[in-house]
Amino acid sequence: MAQRQGALPPGTRLVHIGPHKTGTTTLQGAFHRSRRALAAHGVRYAGASRQPAHAAAAIAGGTPVHSLEAPSMAHWEKLCAEVAGAGRRRRVVVSSERFANADAAAVRAVVDGLGGERVHVVVTLRPLVKILPSQWQEYIKSGHQHTYDKWLDGMLRRPPYRKPTPSFWRRHRHDELVARWADAVGADRLTVVVVDPAEPLAHLRAFEGLLGLPDGLLEPEQDGFTNRSLTAGEVEVLRLVNRELARAERPAPERKLVREALVRCLRGAHVPKDPAERIATPAWARRAAAEVSAEMVAGIRKSGVRVVGDLDTLVPEPAAGDFAGPVESAAAEPSLPVGAAYAAVTGALLAAAEAP
């Protein structure tokens, strides 16, 4: 159990920046469903939905995956006005992993816009070896076409490690991410929360401690919202669809509509049970990720920021389950259950029917 931390001062603006694939969906869903209870304890969760994705993307860069609406500075200005209007005694939480895309100038703009000296930044971290397949999947869901092997090769073997997705290391070189934000707010106003796979809800307890909330107030949503990972076969279907849509030169809004319909249908049609369905990371990439993780943990230790949880869990031992899987390649032909294949076809047809 992560040790409970002393609460941040009243009036603090807690800015959670992710990064991506570090328990953000669970955390944001817990805050979103608990708005009334939070208000009773003097805490406001900013935004009207699970996260203010458009506002964060407008100031930090990027485009929300699940929306055809482009981010604008009007979204950002509205969020800043909401935070400023919360009063001087109320704690305010702003959470979006899209803040992790910010460069140094954008980081300063975020801090200034959300309260300046009242801002306390929180970074959630989980092992890089677990982030790799999850983040590649997100890139495929946003329209990329590269295989997992090719993507891993670019991210881990080919300096300067920026192709095919330059945003990856901006988000997930975690020591540099922490340093970038600590430079803006000071090490004493940044907390790293380690997401422990052995205690999947411990990061909720950590946020309760930071906000002076009772234990157990933050709980995951129970309304059916799911952000489950796709299986290897499901991602391969989506990747091939991306490739064919690009070859056909279909308009970007139409491609996005098809992708989102596919993902919805796949998630609804199949509940993965066989571990073999998971995306498998080859051994060479797991070793490389462990080496990078050790460097990042050393940098975070030296930074002087507050840490909740055990940084050592971010560097898996060679005998850990993270290192199970193929030795040199993830390129084994993935399979897709009949029900999921049917859902994929149905999703594509529905999206085609909805396209203008």
N, C-alpha and C positions, 0 to 999 in steps of 0.2 A: 504494500500500500504506500503510495506517495505521501510524504509528510505534508501535513496541512500548513500552508504558508500564511503569514500575517496579511491582513487585508490591506489593499491599497487605500490611500486617503480618500475621504469623500470628495466628490468633484472630479476624480480621475477620469480621463478618457482612455479606456483600455482599447487599444487597437491591435486586433489579432490579424496577422498577415499571412497565416498559413505556415509554410507553402502548401502547394497542391499535394493531395494524396497523403495527408498526415492526420486523418481523423476529422477533417473539417466538416464534412457533411453531417456526421453524428453530432458534433458540437453545435453547429448552426441550427440543426433541427431541434436540439434540446433548448436552445435559447428561444427560438421562434415559438415553440409550443408553450413556453413558460412565461410569456410576456406579462400576464396579469400578476403572477406570483413574484416576478422580478420587481415590478413596480411597487409592490407592497414592501419590498426591502430596499427601496431607494435606488433601483438599477433600471436603466432604460436600455433596451436593445434596439439600436438604430436601424432604420429602414422599415419597409412594409412587408418584406418577405424573408426567406431564410438568410439571404445575404444581399447587400447593396451592390450587386455585380456590375451594373452599368456605371454607377458612380466610381467604383474602384478602377474599372477599365478605362474610364475617361481620363483619369489623372495618372494612372500607372502604365497604361498601354494594354493592348489586347482587345479581344471581342468576346463577350459571353457566348459560350457554346450553344446554349439552348434558347437563343432569341434571334429573330431577324432584325430587331431594332438596333441601330448603331448607337454606341455610347456617345454622349455629348457632355460638354461642360455644364449644361443645365442640370444633369443628373448629379454631378459632383457638387455644384453650388447648393442644390436642395439638401443634400446630405449634410454639408457643413452647417447650413442654417438650422437643421434639426438638432444637430449636436450642440451648437451654440445656444439654442433655445431651451435646453434641458435644465438650465440653472446651475448654480455654483456648488450645490451640495449633492446633487444626484450623480452617481457614477453612471457613465455611459459606455456601452460596449459596441464597437464597430468591428465586424468580422468579415473579411474576404481574402481568400487566397490570391486573388488577382493583385493585391498590393505587393506580392513577392516579385512581380514583374518590374517593379520600379527601379530606375537607375538613381544615382545619388541626388540629382536635381529633383526628380519626382518624389523621392523619399522626403526631402525637405518640404516640398509643397504639401504632401500629405500631413506631415506633422504640423506645419503652420496652419493648415486649413481646419484641422480637427482639434485644435486647442493649444498648440505650442508647448509650453512648459507643463501643462496638465496631462500631456500624453504619456502613457506607459505602453510600450510595445511588448506583445507576447508572440513568440515563435513556437509553433508545435513541430516536433521532429519525430520521425520514425526511421528505421534502418533503410539506408539507400538501396540495399539489395531487394527490399520489398517494394520500394518506390519504382524501380526500373520497369517491371512489367505493367504496373498500374498506369504510369505516366505515358508509356508507349501507347497503351490502349486509348488514353485520352486524346493523343495526337491523331490516332486513326479515326476516332469519333468526330474529330474536327475536320477531317477530310484528307489527311495524309495517306500515302500509299506504300511507304517503305515497309519491308518485312522487319520482324523483330531482330533477326541476325544483322541485317544491314544497318538498322538504327543503332544497335549496340556497338557495332564496329565504328560508326561515326562518333558516338559519344565517348567511347572508352579507348579507342586505338588510334585515332587519326587527329593529331594536333592541327589546329587549335581547338578541336572538339566542339565545333559550332554547327556542323552540318550533319543531318538535315534539319535539326530543330534548335536554333540558337537560344531559345528561351529556356532550355532545360537546365543548363548550369547556372544561368542567372537565378533561377528558382532554387536549385538543389545543390549548389556549392554552399552548404549551409554555414560554414565558417565565414565566408565572404558575405552571405546574406545577413548574418548577425552583425558583422562588423559595419556593414553599410548603414544599418538602422541604428546601431549603437553610436556611430559617428554623429548622427542627427539628434539623438535624445540623451546620450550618455549611458555608460554601462549600468549605472544604478537605476535606470528607468527602462531596462529591458529584461524580460524573463523568458528563459527557454523552458518549455514543458515537454518532457520526453514521453512519447506515447508508447507505453509498454504493452507488447502483444499478449503478455501473460495477464494483464489487468486492463482489458479494453476500454473500461469506463473511468480509469484513473484520471485521465485528463479532464473529465467533467468535474471530478472532485477538486482537482487543482484550481480550476477556474472558480469554483465555489469559494475556495479559500481566498483567492485574490480579491474577490468581490464581497467578502463578508457574508456569504449566503449560508443557510443551513445545509448540512450534508444531505444529499439525496434530492435537492430541489431540481437540479438539472437531470433529466432522464431522456433517453432517446425517444423519438417520435414513434407512435404506435398506430399511425393512420394509414399504413400501407405504402408510404413513400419509400422507394428503394433506390439505392445507388450501387447495387451489387456489381461486381466486376463481371465482364463478359468472359465466356470460356474461350479457349484458343480457337476452337472451331467457329464460334460466333464472330470473333474479331476478324478471322480470315475471310468470312463472308463479307463483312463490312469493308474490309480492305479491297477486296476484288470489286465490289460495287463502286467504291471510290474511283478505282482505276478505270472502270468502264464509263462512268459518268464523265470523267475528265477527258477520255478519248472521244466521247460523243460531244464534247464542248457544251454541256448543259449549263444553263445559267447558275450562278452561285446560290441564289435563294432556293432554286429547285433542288440542287444537290443537298443542301442543308435539310430541306424538308424530307427528302428520301432517307437520309442518314438517321434523322431523329425518329421517323416512323419505324425504321428497321430496328433500332435499339429498343424502342418501346415494346414492339412485338416480341423480340427475342427475350427480353427480360420477363415478359408476362407468360411466355409459353413453356419455359424450361427452368427447373430448379436444379442447379448442378449438385451432384452428390459424389461423383467419382473424382478423386484428386488428379487423375490423369487428364481431366478436362482443363486444368489450369494452364496458364501460360508458363512454360518452363524456361528458366534462365540458364544458359550453358555455364559450365564450371569456370571457364576462363573469365567470364564477365562477373561472376560472383566473387572470384578472387580479386579482380580489379576493383570492384565496388568496395570490398573490405579494406583494401589499401587506401582508397580515397576516404572512406569513412574514418579510418584511424587518423588521417591528417586533419580532417574536419573537427573531430572531437578534440584533438590537441589544441587546435586554434580556438575553439570555443572555451576550453578550460582557461586558456591564457587571457581571454578577453575581459574577465572580471564580471560578466553578467551573472544574474541570479539563475540558478538551474533547479527545476523541480523534477525529480526523477533521477534515474541512473544513466549517465551518458555512456557507460560501458555497454549497455544493451544495444547501442547503435552500431557496434562493431561485432558482428556475429563470429563465433568461433568456427573453425573449419568443420567441426563435428556437428554443428547445429543443423536443424532441418532446412534452413535456408540454402544449404549447399547440396541438398538432394536434387537429382535431376540429371539431364544429359551432360556429358563430359565436355564436348566441344561445340555443339550446335543446338539451336532450338528449332531446326528446320524440319523435324519430323512432320509428316502430313497430318494436320489436325482433322478431327472428325466432328460431325454435327449430327445430333439426334434428329430423327425424322420430324418430330414435333417442332423443333427449333427451325429446321429447314422450311417447313410449311409456314411458320411465322415470318421468316425472312421474306418469302415470296409474297405473303399477304401484306406485309408492311410496305414492300415496294409498290404493290398494286394500289394500296390505299393512298400512298404518297403521290403516285402518278395521277390518281383521280382528283386529289386536292390541288395539284399544281395548276397555276393560271395558264 
